[in-house]
């Protein structure tokens, strides 16, 4: 057991019983926040993977058509 854990256990042992409920609630809330954060991250990773699957490179002729359209419409063309 690490010194930090040992200290935490000693503090819990010395704490009055009526205060333990608040400590338990705090720890459960922190665990829920961590799990919720991990779940949000996982959902975002799935969404990114789906977007990457849907994306594709644009064929050269479509790039040329887009460049022409931009030149006519906005006065510039961006080429890669």
C-alpha distances in whole Angstrom, upper triangle without the diagonal:
4,7,8,6,6,10,11,10,12,15,15,16,18,20,23,24,26,24,22,24,24,21,21,24,22,19,22,24,22,21,25,26,23,25,28,28,27,30,32,31,32,35,36,35,37,40,40,40,43,45,45,46,49,50,52,54,58,60,63,66,64,62,66,67,64,65,69,68,66,68,71,69,67,69,66,64,61,61,58
4,5,5,6,9,10,11,12,14,15,17,19,20,24,24,27,24,22,24,24,20,21,24,22,19,22,24,21,21,24,25,22,24,28,27,26,29,31,30,31,34,35,34,37,39,39,40,43,44,44,45,48,49,51,53,56,59,61,64,62,60,64,65,62,63,67,66,64,66,69,67,65,67,64,62,59,59,56
4,5,5,6,9,10,10,12,14,15,17,18,22,23,26,23,21,24,23,20,21,24,22,19,23,24,22,22,26,26,24,26,29,28,28,31,33,32,33,37,37,37,39,42,41,42,45,46,46,48,51,51,53,55,58,61,63,66,64,62,66,67,64,65,68,68,65,68,70,68,66,68,65,64,60,60,57
4,5,5,6,9,10,11,12,14,16,17,20,22,23,20,19,21,20,17,18,21,18,16,19,21,18,19,22,22,21,23,26,25,25,28,30,29,31,34,34,34,37,39,39,40,43,44,44,46,48,49,51,53,56,59,61,64,62,60,63,65,62,62,66,65,62,65,68,65,63,65,62,61,58,58,55
4,5,5,6,9,10,11,12,14,15,19,19,22,19,17,19,19,15,16,19,17,14,17,19,17,17,21,21,20,22,25,24,24,27,29,29,30,33,34,34,36,38,38,39,42,43,43,45,48,48,51,53,56,59,62,64,62,61,64,65,62,63,66,65,63,66,68,66,64,66,64,62,59,59,56
4,5,5,6,9,10,11,12,14,18,19,21,19,17,20,20,16,17,21,19,17,20,22,20,20,24,25,23,25,28,28,28,31,33,32,34,37,37,37,40,42,42,43,46,47,47,49,52,52,55,57,60,63,65,68,66,64,68,69,66,67,70,69,67,70,72,70,68,70,67,66,62,63,60
4,5,5,6,9,10,11,12,16,18,20,17,16,19,18,15,17,20,18,16,20,21,20,20,24,24,23,26,28,28,28,31,33,33,34,37,38,38,40,42,43,44,46,48,48,50,52,53,55,57,60,64,66,68,66,64,68,69,66,66,70,69,66,69,72,69,67,69,67,65,62,62,60
4,5,5,6,9,10,11,14,15,17,14,13,16,15,11,13,16,14,13,16,18,16,17,20,21,20,22,25,25,25,28,30,30,31,34,35,35,38,40,40,41,44,45,46,47,50,50,53,55,58,62,64,66,64,62,66,67,64,64,68,67,64,67,70,67,65,67,65,64,60,61,58
4,5,5,6,9,10,13,14,16,14,12,15,16,12,13,17,16,14,17,19,18,18,22,23,22,24,27,27,27,30,32,32,33,36,37,37,39,42,42,43,45,47,48,49,52,52,55,58,61,64,66,69,66,65,69,69,66,67,71,69,67,70,72,70,68,70,68,67,63,64,61
4,5,5,6,9,12,14,16,14,13,17,17,14,15,19,18,17,20,22,21,21,25,26,25,27,30,30,31,33,35,35,36,39,40,41,43,45,45,46,49,50,51,53,55,56,59,61,64,67,69,72,69,68,71,72,69,70,73,72,70,73,75,73,71,73,70,69,66,66,64
4,5,5,6,10,12,14,11,11,14,14,11,13,16,15,15,18,20,19,20,23,24,24,26,28,29,29,32,34,34,35,38,39,40,42,44,44,46,48,49,50,52,54,55,58,60,63,66,68,71,68,67,70,71,67,68,72,70,68,71,73,71,69,71,68,67,64,65,63
4,5,5,8,9,12,9,8,11,12,9,11,14,13,13,16,18,17,18,21,22,22,24,27,27,28,30,32,33,34,36,38,39,40,42,43,44,47,48,49,51,53,54,57,59,62,65,68,70,68,66,70,70,67,68,72,70,68,71,73,70,68,71,69,67,64,65,63
4,6,8,9,12,11,10,13,15,12,13,17,17,16,19,21,21,22,25,26,26,28,30,31,31,34,36,36,37,40,41,42,44,46,47,48,50,51,52,54,56,57,60,62,65,69,71,74,71,70,73,74,71,72,75,74,72,75,77,74,72,74,72,71,68,69,66
4,7,9,12,11,10,14,15,13,15,18,18,18,21,23,22,23,26,27,28,30,32,33,33,36,37,38,40,42,43,44,46,48,49,50,52,53,54,56,58,59,62,64,67,71,73,75,73,71,75,75,72,73,76,75,73,76,78,75,73,75,73,72,69,70,67
4,6,8,7,7,11,11,10,12,15,15,15,18,20,20,21,24,25,26,28,30,30,32,34,35,36,38,40,41,42,44,46,47,48,50,51,53,54,56,57,60,63,66,69,71,74,71,69,73,73,70,71,74,73,70,74,75,73,71,73,71,70,67,68,66
4,6,6,7,10,11,11,13,15,16,17,19,21,22,23,25,27,28,29,31,32,34,35,37,38,40,41,43,44,46,47,49,50,52,53,55,56,58,59,62,65,68,71,73,76,73,72,75,75,72,73,76,75,72,75,77,74,73,75,73,72,70,70,68
4,5,5,8,10,10,11,14,15,16,17,19,21,22,24,25,27,28,29,31,32,34,36,37,38,40,42,43,44,46,47,49,50,52,53,55,56,58,61,64,67,70,73,75,72,71,74,74,71,73,76,74,72,75,77,74,72,75,73,72,69,70,68
4,6,6,8,10,11,12,14,16,17,18,20,21,23,24,26,27,29,30,32,33,35,36,38,39,41,42,44,45,47,48,50,51,53,54,56,57,61,63,66,69,72,74,71,70,73,73,70,71,75,73,70,74,75,72,71,73,72,71,68,69,67
4,5,6,7,9,10,11,13,15,16,17,19,21,22,23,25,26,28,29,31,32,34,35,37,38,40,41,43,44,46,47,49,50,52,53,55,58,61,63,67,69,71,68,67,71,71,67,69,72,70,68,71,72,69,68,70,69,68,65,66,64
4,5,5,6,9,10,11,12,14,15,17,18,20,21,23,24,26,27,29,30,32,33,35,36,38,39,41,42,44,45,47,48,50,51,53,56,59,61,65,67,69,66,65,69,69,66,67,70,69,66,70,71,69,67,70,68,67,64,65,63
4,5,5,6,9,10,11,12,14,15,16,18,20,21,22,24,26,27,28,30,32,33,35,36,37,39,41,42,43,45,47,48,49,51,54,57,60,63,66,68,65,64,67,67,64,66,69,67,65,68,70,67,65,68,66,65,62,63,62
4,5,5,6,9,10,11,12,14,15,17,18,20,21,23,24,26,27,29,30,31,33,35,36,37,39,41,42,43,45,47,48,49,53,55,58,61,64,66,63,62,65,65,62,63,66,64,62,65,67,64,62,65,63,63,60,61,59
4,5,5,6,9,10,11,12,14,15,17,18,20,21,23,24,26,27,29,30,32,33,35,36,38,39,41,42,44,45,47,48,51,54,57,60,62,65,62,61,64,64,61,62,66,64,62,65,66,64,62,65,63,62,59,60,58
4,5,5,6,9,10,11,12,14,15,17,18,20,21,22,24,26,27,28,30,32,33,35,36,38,39,41,42,44,45,47,50,53,55,59,61,63,61,60,63,63,60,62,65,63,61,64,66,63,62,64,62,61,58,59,57
4,5,5,6,9,10,11,12,14,15,16,18,20,21,22,24,26,27,29,30,31,33,35,36,37,39,41,42,43,45,48,51,54,57,60,62,59,58,61,61,58,59,63,61,59,62,64,61,59,62,60,59,56,57,56
4,5,5,6,9,10,11,12,14,15,17,18,20,21,23,24,26,27,29,30,32,33,35,36,38,39,41,42,43,47,49,52,55,58,60,57,56,59,59,56,57,61,59,57,60,62,59,57,60,58,57,54,55,53
4,5,5,6,9,10,11,12,14,15,17,18,20,21,23,24,26,27,29,30,32,33,35,36,38,39,41,42,45,48,51,54,57,59,56,55,59,59,56,57,60,58,56,60,61,59,57,60,58,57,54,54,52
4,5,5,6,9,10,11,12,14,15,16,18,20,21,22,24,26,27,29,30,32,33,35,36,37,39,41,44,47,49,53,55,58,55,54,57,57,54,56,59,57,55,59,60,58,56,59,57,56,53,54,52
4,5,5,6,9,10,10,12,14,15,16,18,20,21,22,24,26,27,29,30,32,33,35,36,38,39,42,45,47,51,54,56,52,52,55,55,52,53,57,55,53,56,58,55,53,56,54,53,50,51,49
4,5,5,6,9,10,11,12,14,15,17,18,20,21,23,24,26,27,29,30,32,33,35,36,37,41,43,46,49,52,54,51,50,54,54,50,52,55,53,51,54,56,54,52,55,53,51,49,49,47
4,5,5,6,9,10,11,12,14,15,17,18,20,21,23,24,26,27,29,30,32,33,35,36,40,42,45,48,51,53,50,49,53,53,50,52,55,53,51,55,57,54,53,55,53,52,49,49,47
4,5,5,6,8,10,10,12,14,15,16,18,20,21,22,24,26,27,29,30,32,33,35,38,41,43,47,49,51,48,48,51,51,48,50,53,51,50,53,55,52,51,53,51,50,47,48,46
4,5,5,6,9,10,10,12,14,15,16,18,20,21,22,24,26,27,29,30,32,33,36,39,41,45,47,49,46,45,49,49,46,47,51,49,47,50,52,49,48,50,48,47,44,45,43
4,5,5,6,9,10,11,12,14,15,17,18,20,21,23,25,26,27,29,31,32,35,37,40,44,46,48,45,44,48,48,45,47,50,48,46,50,52,49,48,50,48,47,44,44,42
4,5,5,6,9,10,10,12,14,15,16,18,20,21,23,24,26,27,29,30,34,36,39,43,45,47,45,44,47,48,45,46,50,48,46,50,51,49,48,50,48,47,44,44,42
4,5,5,6,9,10,10,12,14,15,17,18,20,21,23,24,26,27,29,32,35,37,41,44,46,43,42,45,45,42,44,47,45,44,47,49,46,45,48,46,44,42,42,40
4,5,5,6,9,10,11,12,14,15,16,18,20,21,23,24,26,27,30,33,35,39,41,44,41,40,43,43,40,42,45,43,42,45,47,44,43,45,43,42,39,40,38
4,5,5,6,9,10,11,12,14,15,17,19,20,21,23,25,26,29,32,34,38,40,43,40,39,43,43,40,42,45,44,42,45,47,45,44,46,44,42,39,39,37
4,5,5,6,9,10,11,12,14,15,17,18,20,21,23,24,28,31,33,37,40,42,39,38,42,42,39,41,44,43,41,45,46,44,43,46,43,42,39,39,37
4,5,5,6,9,10,11,12,14,15,17,18,20,21,23,26,29,31,35,37,39,36,36,39,39,36,38,41,39,38,41,43,41,39,42,40,38,36,36,34
4,5,5,6,9,10,10,12,14,15,16,18,20,21,24,27,30,33,36,38,35,34,38,38,35,37,40,38,37,40,42,40,39,41,39,37,34,34,32
4,5,5,6,9,10,11,12,14,15,17,19,20,23,26,29,32,35,37,35,34,38,38,35,37,40,39,38,41,43,41,40,42,40,38,35,35,33
4,5,5,6,9,10,11,12,14,15,17,19,22,25,28,31,34,36,33,32,36,36,33,35,39,37,36,39,41,39,38,41,38,36,34,34,32
4,5,5,6,9,10,10,12,14,15,16,20,23,25,29,31,33,30,30,33,33,30,32,36,34,33,36,38,36,35,37,35,33,30,31,29
4,5,5,6,9,10,10,12,14,15,18,21,24,27,30,32,30,29,33,33,30,32,36,34,33,36,38,36,36,38,35,33,30,30,28
4,5,5,6,9,10,11,12,14,18,21,24,27,30,32,29,29,33,33,30,32,36,34,33,37,38,37,36,39,36,34,31,31,29
4,5,5,6,9,10,11,12,16,19,21,25,28,30,27,26,30,30,27,30,33,31,30,34,35,33,33,35,33,31,28,28,27
4,5,5,6,9,10,11,14,17,19,23,25,27,25,24,28,28,25,27,31,29,28,32,34,32,31,33,31,29,26,26,23
4,5,5,6,9,10,13,16,19,22,25,27,25,24,28,29,26,28,32,31,30,33,35,33,33,35,33,30,27,27,24
4,5,5,6,9,12,15,18,21,24,26,23,24,27,27,25,28,30,29,29,32,34,32,32,34,32,30,27,27,25
4,5,5,6,10,13,15,19,22,23,20,20,24,24,22,24,27,26,25,29,30,28,28,31,28,26,23,23,21
4,5,5,8,11,14,17,20,22,20,19,23,24,21,24,27,26,25,28,30,29,29,31,28,25,22,22,20
4,6,8,11,14,17,20,22,20,20,24,24,22,25,28,27,27,30,32,31,31,33,30,27,25,24,22
4,7,10,12,15,19,20,17,18,22,21,20,23,25,24,24,27,29,28,28,30,28,25,23,22,21
4,7,9,12,16,17,15,15,19,19,17,19,22,21,21,24,26,25,25,27,25,22,19,19,17
4,6,9,12,14,12,13,16,17,16,18,21,20,21,23,25,25,25,27,24,21,18,17,15
4,6,9,12,10,10,13,14,13,15,18,18,19,21,23,23,23,24,22,18,16,14,12
4,6,8,6,6,10,11,10,12,15,15,16,18,20,20,21,22,19,16,14,12,11
4,6,5,6,9,10,11,13,15,16,17,19,20,21,22,23,20,16,15,13,12
4,5,5,6,9,10,10,12,14,15,16,18,20,21,21,18,14,13,11,10
4,5,5,6,9,10,11,12,14,15,17,18,20,20,18,14,14,12,13
4,5,5,6,9,10,10,12,14,15,16,18,18,16,13,13,12,13
4,5,5,6,9,10,11,12,14,15,16,16,14,10,9,8,9
4,5,5,6,9,10,10,12,14,15,15,13,9,10,8,10
4,5,5,6,9,10,11,12,14,14,13,10,11,11,13
4,5,5,6,9,10,10,11,12,11,8,9,9,12
4,5,5,6,9,10,10,10,8,5,6,7,10
4,5,5,6,8,10,9,9,7,9,10,14
4,5,5,6,8,9,9,8,10,12,15
4,5,5,5,7,6,5,8,10,14
4,6,6,4,4,5,9,11,15
4,6,6,8,9,12,14,18
4,6,8,9,12,15,19
4,6,8,11,14,17
4,7,10,13,17
4,7,10,13
4,6,10
4,7
4
